[in-house]
Amino acid sequence: MPYQLTFTPRFEKHFRRLTADEKRQLKNKLELLAENPPHPSLRTKRIQGTRDLFECSVNMDVRIIWFYENEMMIILVDVGHHDILKRI
């Protein structure tokens, strides 16, 4: 059974800044994330220096930051270009 995804206000705010093409790519990756978070094409990894934050790739520049809320829920914290990792 796939994970349920929910968004923080920060994620929604930064989502609006993405281009139409980036939003399309993001939609595809979110479907994959809900089905299989460790899928190789997401390049999922724990964010260094954190216990529960993960990042995955939308494309070579855009990243998603997220964490597991429980066994069935993923909270999407932020989305944006690679420099979002510096804002954690």
VMD Tcl script that builds the backbone (N, CA, C; Angstrom):
set m [mol new atoms 264]
animate dup $m
set s [atomselect $m all]
$s set {name element resname resid chain x y z} {
  {N N MET 1 A 0.839 -1.189 0.000}
  {CA C MET 1 A 0.000 0.000 0.000}
  {C C MET 1 A 0.881 1.248 0.000}
  {N N PRO 2 A 0.592 2.220 -0.856}
  {CA C PRO 2 A 1.475 3.400 -0.950}
  {C C PRO 2 A 1.373 4.298 0.283}
  {N N TYR 3 A 2.427 5.071 0.462}
  {CA C TYR 3 A 2.440 6.082 1.523}
  {C C TYR 3 A 1.487 7.207 1.152}
  {N N GLN 4 A 0.927 7.819 2.167}
  {CA C GLN 4 A 0.169 9.052 1.972}
  {C C GLN 4 A 1.172 10.194 2.071}
  {N N LEU 5 A 1.051 11.189 1.223}
  {CA C LEU 5 A 1.952 12.343 1.240}
  {C C LEU 5 A 1.190 13.559 1.738}
  {N N THR 6 A 1.854 14.348 2.579}
  {CA C THR 6 A 1.270 15.613 2.997}
  {C C THR 6 A 2.361 16.680 2.925}
  {N N PHE 7 A 1.945 17.922 2.774}
  {CA C PHE 7 A 2.864 19.019 2.462}
  {C C PHE 7 A 2.885 20.045 3.583}
  {N N THR 8 A 4.062 20.575 3.879}
  {CA C THR 8 A 4.157 21.699 4.808}
  {C C THR 8 A 3.890 22.985 4.027}
  {N N PRO 9 A 3.526 24.071 4.731}
  {CA C PRO 9 A 3.368 25.366 4.035}
  {C C PRO 9 A 4.646 25.783 3.301}
  {N N ARG 10 A 5.795 25.472 3.873}
  {CA C ARG 10 A 7.080 25.796 3.243}
  {C C ARG 10 A 7.199 25.076 1.893}
  {N N PHE 11 A 6.836 23.794 1.863}
  {CA C PHE 11 A 6.871 23.035 0.615}
  {C C PHE 11 A 5.950 23.691 -0.416}
  {N N GLU 12 A 4.726 24.004 -0.006}
  {CA C GLU 12 A 3.759 24.596 -0.939}
  {C C GLU 12 A 4.253 25.937 -1.482}
  {N N LYS 13 A 4.854 26.748 -0.620}
  {CA C LYS 13 A 5.370 28.057 -1.039}
  {C C LYS 13 A 6.469 27.890 -2.091}
  {N N HIS 14 A 7.400 26.973 -1.830}
  {CA C HIS 14 A 8.522 26.794 -2.755}
  {C C HIS 14 A 8.100 26.035 -4.017}
  {N N PHE 15 A 7.061 25.206 -3.908}
  {CA C PHE 15 A 6.517 24.524 -5.081}
  {C C PHE 15 A 6.050 25.542 -6.117}
  {N N ARG 16 A 5.423 26.614 -5.662}
  {CA C ARG 16 A 4.899 27.631 -6.573}
  {C C ARG 16 A 6.005 28.309 -7.387}
  {N N ARG 17 A 7.236 28.264 -6.896}
  {CA C ARG 17 A 8.360 28.904 -7.598}
  {C C ARG 17 A 8.945 28.032 -8.712}
  {N N LEU 18 A 8.559 26.763 -8.770}
  {CA C LEU 18 A 9.111 25.868 -9.782}
  {C C LEU 18 A 8.521 26.180 -11.151}
  {N N THR 19 A 9.274 25.832 -12.188}
  {CA C THR 19 A 8.766 26.003 -13.546}
  {C C THR 19 A 7.708 24.931 -13.818}
  {N N ALA 20 A 6.952 25.111 -14.890}
  {CA C ALA 20 A 5.928 24.119 -15.257}
  {C C ALA 20 A 6.566 22.755 -15.501}
  {N N ASP 21 A 7.728 22.733 -16.139}
  {CA C ASP 21 A 8.404 21.466 -16.411}
  {C C ASP 21 A 8.868 20.810 -15.105}
  {N N GLU 22 A 9.402 21.622 -14.190}
  {CA C GLU 22 A 9.835 21.076 -12.890}
  {C C GLU 22 A 8.641 20.529 -12.106}
  {N N LYS 23 A 7.499 21.202 -12.187}
  {CA C LYS 23 A 6.292 20.723 -11.500}
  {C C LYS 23 A 5.827 19.393 -12.081}
  {N N ARG 24 A 5.920 19.235 -13.385}
  {CA C ARG 24 A 5.541 17.985 -14.035}
  {C C ARG 24 A 6.466 16.851 -13.586}
  {N N GLN 25 A 7.768 17.141 -13.566}
  {CA C GLN 25 A 8.739 16.137 -13.108}
  {C C GLN 25 A 8.491 15.787 -11.639}
  {N N LEU 26 A 8.190 16.797 -10.840}
  {CA C LEU 26 A 7.932 16.589 -9.415}
  {C C LEU 26 A 6.732 15.672 -9.216}
  {N N LYS 27 A 5.675 15.895 -9.962}
  {CA C LYS 27 A 4.477 15.063 -9.836}
  {C C LYS 27 A 4.827 13.589 -10.068}
  {N N ASN 28 A 5.608 13.318 -11.110}
  {CA C ASN 28 A 6.012 11.945 -11.400}
  {C C ASN 28 A 6.847 11.358 -10.265}
  {N N LYS 29 A 7.769 12.141 -9.721}
  {CA C LYS 29 A 8.626 11.650 -8.646}
  {C C LYS 29 A 7.841 11.446 -7.354}
  {N N LEU 30 A 6.834 12.291 -7.093}
  {CA C LEU 30 A 6.024 12.113 -5.882}
  {C C LEU 30 A 5.218 10.816 -5.957}
  {N N GLU 31 A 4.741 10.480 -7.146}
  {CA C GLU 31 A 4.038 9.207 -7.307}
  {C C GLU 31 A 4.975 8.042 -6.997}
  {N N LEU 32 A 6.199 8.142 -7.482}
  {CA C LEU 32 A 7.196 7.101 -7.222}
  {C C LEU 32 A 7.563 7.055 -5.743}
  {N N LEU 33 A 7.724 8.228 -5.125}
  {CA C LEU 33 A 8.047 8.298 -3.695}
  {C C LEU 33 A 6.957 7.632 -2.860}
  {N N ALA 34 A 5.706 7.863 -3.193}
  {CA C ALA 34 A 4.605 7.267 -2.447}
  {C C ALA 34 A 4.605 5.745 -2.578}
  {N N GLU 35 A 4.991 5.256 -3.738}
  {CA C GLU 35 A 5.004 3.807 -3.984}
  {C C GLU 35 A 6.242 3.125 -3.426}
  {N N ASN 36 A 7.415 3.789 -3.548}
  {CA C ASN 36 A 8.680 3.127 -3.228}
  {C C ASN 36 A 9.767 4.153 -2.908}
  {N N PRO 37 A 9.813 4.662 -1.654}
  {CA C PRO 37 A 10.781 5.709 -1.306}
  {C C PRO 37 A 12.241 5.395 -1.634}
  {N N PRO 38 A 12.714 4.140 -1.501}
  {CA C PRO 38 A 14.124 3.898 -1.842}
  {C C PRO 38 A 14.380 3.597 -3.328}
  {N N HIS 39 A 13.412 3.869 -4.201}
  {CA C HIS 39 A 13.593 3.581 -5.626}
  {C C HIS 39 A 14.881 4.231 -6.142}
  {N N PRO 40 A 15.690 3.492 -6.909}
  {CA C PRO 40 A 16.988 4.033 -7.370}
  {C C PRO 40 A 16.905 5.356 -8.122}
  {N N SER 41 A 15.851 5.577 -8.904}
  {CA C SER 41 A 15.793 6.824 -9.689}
  {C C SER 41 A 15.547 8.052 -8.810}
  {N N LEU 42 A 15.103 7.855 -7.569}
  {CA C LEU 42 A 14.931 8.982 -6.643}
  {C C LEU 42 A 16.245 9.391 -5.984}
  {N N ARG 43 A 17.214 8.473 -5.963}
  {CA C ARG 43 A 18.499 8.714 -5.278}
  {C C ARG 43 A 18.262 9.197 -3.838}
  {N N THR 44 A 17.398 8.489 -3.130}
  {CA C THR 44 A 17.038 8.843 -1.755}
  {C C THR 44 A 18.215 8.616 -0.818}
  {N N LYS 45 A 18.443 9.578 0.066}
  {CA C LYS 45 A 19.460 9.400 1.112}
  {C C LYS 45 A 19.096 10.236 2.324}
  {N N ARG 46 A 19.560 9.765 3.477}
  {CA C ARG 46 A 19.382 10.530 4.716}
  {C C ARG 46 A 20.263 11.776 4.626}
  {N N ILE 47 A 19.735 12.892 5.091}
  {CA C ILE 47 A 20.511 14.131 5.062}
  {C C ILE 47 A 21.542 14.073 6.181}
  {N N GLN 48 A 22.775 14.274 5.807}
  {CA C GLN 48 A 23.886 14.181 6.749}
  {C C GLN 48 A 23.675 15.110 7.936}
  {N N GLY 49 A 23.909 14.580 9.137}
  {CA C GLY 49 A 23.763 15.373 10.349}
  {C C GLY 49 A 22.349 15.416 10.892}
  {N N THR 50 A 21.411 14.679 10.278}
  {CA C THR 50 A 20.036 14.628 10.776}
  {C C THR 50 A 19.694 13.175 11.108}
  {N N ARG 51 A 18.686 12.995 11.927}
  {CA C ARG 51 A 18.259 11.649 12.285}
  {C C ARG 51 A 17.127 11.155 11.402}
  {N N ASP 52 A 16.252 12.077 10.988}
  {CA C ASP 52 A 15.034 11.612 10.315}
  {C C ASP 52 A 14.700 12.349 9.025}
  {N N LEU 53 A 15.565 13.230 8.540}
  {CA C LEU 53 A 15.283 13.941 7.292}
  {C C LEU 53 A 15.948 13.230 6.117}
  {N N PHE 54 A 15.206 13.136 5.030}
  {CA C PHE 54 A 15.706 12.512 3.813}
  {C C PHE 54 A 15.601 13.495 2.663}
  {N N GLU 55 A 16.406 13.257 1.644}
  {CA C GLU 55 A 16.291 14.015 0.414}
  {C C GLU 55 A 16.194 13.036 -0.738}
  {N N CYS 56 A 15.518 13.459 -1.791}
  {CA C CYS 56 A 15.518 12.698 -3.029}
  {C C CYS 56 A 15.500 13.685 -4.181}
  {N N SER 57 A 15.823 13.170 -5.353}
  {CA C SER 57 A 15.984 14.018 -6.532}
  {C C SER 57 A 14.747 14.010 -7.409}
  {N N VAL 58 A 14.386 15.197 -7.882}
  {CA C VAL 58 A 13.373 15.332 -8.921}
  {C C VAL 58 A 14.083 15.276 -10.273}
  {N N ASN 59 A 15.177 16.021 -10.366}
  {CA C ASN 59 A 16.057 15.997 -11.537}
  {C C ASN 59 A 17.464 16.297 -11.013}
  {N N MET 60 A 18.372 16.658 -11.867}
  {CA C MET 60 A 19.744 16.876 -11.395}
  {C C MET 60 A 19.882 18.126 -10.527}
  {N N ASP 61 A 18.881 18.994 -10.512}
  {CA C ASP 61 A 18.975 20.232 -9.748}
  {C C ASP 61 A 17.936 20.348 -8.628}
  {N N VAL 62 A 16.747 19.814 -8.824}
  {CA C VAL 62 A 15.653 20.003 -7.863}
  {C C VAL 62 A 15.614 18.832 -6.878}
  {N N ARG 63 A 15.494 19.176 -5.582}
  {CA C ARG 63 A 15.453 18.183 -4.514}
  {C C ARG 63 A 14.173 18.334 -3.705}
  {N N ILE 64 A 13.778 17.219 -3.078}
  {CA C ILE 64 A 12.672 17.188 -2.122}
  {C C ILE 64 A 13.265 16.801 -0.772}
  {N N ILE 65 A 12.871 17.507 0.282}
  {CA C ILE 65 A 13.261 17.139 1.647}
  {C C ILE 65 A 12.011 16.620 2.346}
  {N N TRP 66 A 12.130 15.475 3.033}
  {CA C TRP 66 A 10.943 14.841 3.623}
  {C C TRP 66 A 11.346 13.960 4.801}
  {N N PHE 67 A 10.323 13.529 5.552}
  {CA C PHE 67 A 10.544 12.555 6.624}
  {C C PHE 67 A 9.316 11.668 6.763}
  {N N TYR 68 A 9.548 10.519 7.398}
  {CA C TYR 68 A 8.453 9.587 7.668}
  {C C TYR 68 A 7.733 10.037 8.926}
  {N N GLU 69 A 6.426 10.264 8.841}
  {CA C GLU 69 A 5.609 10.603 10.009}
  {C C GLU 69 A 5.248 9.323 10.763}
  {N N ASN 70 A 4.930 8.277 10.023}
  {CA C ASN 70 A 4.644 6.962 10.591}
  {C C ASN 70 A 4.774 5.945 9.466}
  {N N GLU 71 A 4.259 4.748 9.666}
  {CA C GLU 71 A 4.424 3.688 8.668}
  {C C GLU 71 A 3.694 3.976 7.361}
  {N N MET 72 A 2.755 4.929 7.372}
  {CA C MET 72 A 1.957 5.169 6.174}
  {C C MET 72 A 1.983 6.614 5.675}
  {N N MET 73 A 2.751 7.482 6.319}
  {CA C MET 73 A 2.694 8.917 5.989}
  {C C MET 73 A 4.103 9.483 5.799}
  {N N ILE 74 A 4.270 10.235 4.718}
  {CA C ILE 74 A 5.495 10.994 4.459}
  {C C ILE 74 A 5.124 12.470 4.470}
  {N N ILE 75 A 5.899 13.249 5.236}
  {CA C ILE 75 A 5.716 14.703 5.290}
  {C C ILE 75 A 6.751 15.343 4.363}
  {N N LEU 76 A 6.281 16.090 3.372}
  {CA C LEU 76 A 7.161 16.792 2.440}
  {C C LEU 76 A 7.465 18.164 3.024}
  {N N VAL 77 A 8.717 18.365 3.394}
  {CA C VAL 77 A 9.140 19.566 4.126}
  {C C VAL 77 A 9.457 20.717 3.180}
  {N N ASP 78 A 10.193 20.416 2.100}
  {CA C ASP 78 A 10.625 21.499 1.213}
  {C C ASP 78 A 10.921 20.919 -0.161}
  {N N VAL 79 A 10.905 21.779 -1.157}
  {CA C VAL 79 A 11.279 21.422 -2.517}
  {C C VAL 79 A 11.980 22.628 -3.119}
  {N N GLY 80 A 12.975 22.367 -3.928}
  {CA C GLY 80 A 13.664 23.474 -4.581}
  {C C GLY 80 A 14.994 23.035 -5.143}
  {N N HIS 81 A 15.720 24.017 -5.601}
  {CA C HIS 81 A 17.016 23.743 -6.207}
  {C C HIS 81 A 17.984 23.286 -5.127}
  {N N HIS 82 A 19.074 22.688 -5.553}
  {CA C HIS 82 A 19.961 21.960 -4.649}
  {C C HIS 82 A 20.363 22.756 -3.425}
  {N N ASP 83 A 20.378 24.074 -3.490}
  {CA C ASP 83 A 20.791 24.886 -2.346}
  {C C ASP 83 A 19.798 24.849 -1.183}
  {N N ILE 84 A 18.624 24.227 -1.351}
  {CA C ILE 84 A 17.701 24.111 -0.209}
  {C C ILE 84 A 18.317 23.286 0.909}
  {N N LEU 85 A 19.275 22.438 0.563}
  {CA C LEU 85 A 19.901 21.609 1.584}
  {C C LEU 85 A 20.695 22.459 2.585}
  {N N LYS 86 A 21.092 23.652 2.167}
  {CA C LYS 86 A 21.844 24.549 3.058}
  {C C LYS 86 A 20.921 25.264 4.031}
  {N N ARG 87 A 19.596 25.235 3.785}
  {CA C ARG 87 A 18.651 25.980 4.618}
  {C C ARG 87 A 18.022 25.138 5.729}
  {N N ILE 88 A 18.466 23.922 5.886}
  {CA C ILE 88 A 17.827 23.029 6.868}
  {C C ILE 88 A 18.118 23.482 8.277}
}
mol reanalyze $m
mol bondsrecalc $m
mol representation Tube
mol addrep $m
